[in-house]
Amino acid sequence: MADNRNGNGKPTKGAGAGNNPYAIDLNVFSQRLKALYSHWNEHPELWDSCEVIAIATPPQSDEIRYLKSSALQMWMVGYDVPDTIMVFMKKHIHFLGSQKKVSFFQGVKKAAKEAVGVDLVTHVKAKSDDGSALMDAVLGVIRAQPRADGHDTVVVGRIAREEPEGNLLKLWFEKLKIATVQLGDVTNGLSDLFAVKEKEELGDIKKAAYLSSVVMQKMVTKLENVIDDEKKVTHSSLMDETEKLILEPSKVGLKLNPQNVDICYPPIFQSGGKFDLRPGAASNDECLYYDRASVIICAIGSRYHNYCSNAARTFLIDANSIQSKAYDVLLKAHAATISELKPESKASAAYLAALSVVEKDAPELLPNLTKSTGTGIGIEFRESGLNLNGKNDRVLKAGMVFNVSLGFHNLQSEVLTAKVSKAVKDVAYSFNEVEEKPVKGNGPANGTEALISKTNLRSDNSE
């Protein structure tokens, strides 16, 4: 299996005995296989009216990335099983991979038959074999599938945006292109399938979010101490410290099994006017900058059982009037966005609510407002079908989860767990000026002189 950088490759609850630490929860597998086939049958338009679904999962990567092929496997069996091919048909599921990976799926044959009446057929690729003959056998079965009305050839749905990687997948795709089949795109079907979370999924997201929230609180205290004591600390060292807290939840007092925990992306710390809030942005080796009118960005993403969460904050140091106003407006826009995230509302309504706030309170900032106020979140960090922009008329349903993120260019506020305060009084810090008591006979003519005291950058609320 993959390591947990490309999914959760560590043993989780229900791990088996013996030499194989990986085990599939058969109840979850059966339930979700039923959901897949039901959705495919009931919403053919979202699956490009395909008769066959071919999912090719690329080899393991050291990079943190989010692929729908991996997401489907993690959703169904709890793990990312890289460098494999799964082909779903109405009466069969074909699985092609190495001996170890085929063995992993052997245990679900009975469950698949009982759940949706399909036979699971496995194809073992030897190390010395390129898999060509096995692929030809699968393609032969594909071509023999019944065609839907109006189709001259069988439509094979794939994830169009995922380019083939590795020798196995490249060969498979080359064979698909020359086979007498029509290629479709099942991206929309998978997006819709993942959109509404089950109770267990929601529980995993809540645990991930709580972990992000607690770690964020810990790092806010760390930042306050650094600034109060005028210490020098690099963005990259803050990143490393934060990642260790996420990966070892006991360090922040949480009883979460570290085997089930991972980061969504390397924690982000930025200051000094250089900002890039994309997940995967680097925290450089420059020191934290906290002079007057400066801005500090902190973003943290935690995963639990493969499910993502996100927490980010913008900290204003002795903010000027423009920064303060922009942040106040963003808070109102943020609240307006969330107020529209309810069943039967359209995704576009959330964005339009934020837009309305800015138009009313700060029309001069309207051109700088981000074009989206967030996306759905789950196994994928960004669920593309649930983008909160002005053009998405997708109807929202109970069980959907969103990461709300909006901002004005470099001054950005992302929705996080509610426990991490985002009130202005808790994120805006200022240098306190005090009056020095005059010394008799030595003071200036006016009796006082305003001096900048030792920096006091504690927020009013320790959250």
HELIX and SHEET records of a PDB file:
HELIX    1   1 LEU A   26  GLU A   42  1                                  17    
HELIX    2   2 PRO A   44  TRP A   47  5                                   4    
HELIX    3   3 LYS A   68  VAL A   77  1                                  10    
HELIX    4   4 GLN A   99  GLN A  106  1                                   8    
HELIX    5   5 LYS A  109  VAL A  116  1                                   8    
HELIX    6   6 SER A  132  ARG A  143  1                                  12    
HELIX    7   7 GLY A  166  ILE A  178  1                                  13    
HELIX    8   8 THR A  187  ALA A  195  1                                   9    
HELIX    9   9 LYS A  199  ASP A  228  1                                  30    
HELIX   10  10 HIS A  235  LEU A  247  1                                  13    
HELIX   11  11 PRO A  249  VAL A  252  5                                   4    
HELIX   12  12 PRO A  258  ASN A  260  5                                   3    
HELIX   13  13 SER A  321  SER A  339  1                                  19    
HELIX   14  14 ALA A  347  ASP A  361  1                                  15    
HELIX   15  15 PRO A  363  ASN A  368  5                                   6    
HELIX   16  16 SER A  384  LEU A  386  5                                   3    
HELIX   17  17 VAL A  424  VAL A  427  1                                   4    
SHEET    1   A 6 ASP A 119  VAL A 124  0                                        
SHEET    2   A 6 HIS A  92  GLY A  97  1                                        
SHEET    3   A 6 THR A  84  PHE A  88 -1                                        
SHEET    4   A 6 VAL A  52  THR A  57 -1                                        
SHEET    5   A 6 VAL A 155  ARG A 158  1                                        
SHEET    6   A 6 GLN A 182  ASP A 185  1                                        
SHEET    1   B 3 VAL A 261  ILE A 263  0                                        
SHEET    2   B 3 SER A 302  TYR A 304 -1                                        
SHEET    3   B 3 TYR A 307  CYS A 308 -1                                        
SHEET    1   C 4 ILE A 268  SER A 271  0                                        
SHEET    2   C 4 SER A 294  ILE A 300 -1                                        
SHEET    3   C 4 ALA A 311  ILE A 317 -1                                        
SHEET    4   C 4 ALA A 428  TYR A 429  1                                        
SHEET    1   D 3 GLY A 374  GLY A 376  0                                        
SHEET    2   D 3 PHE A 402  PHE A 408 -1                                        
SHEET    3   D 3 LEU A 411  GLU A 414 -1                                        
SHEET    1   E 2 GLU A 433  GLU A 435  0                                        
SHEET    2   E 2 ALA A 450  ILE A 452 -1                                        
END                                                                             
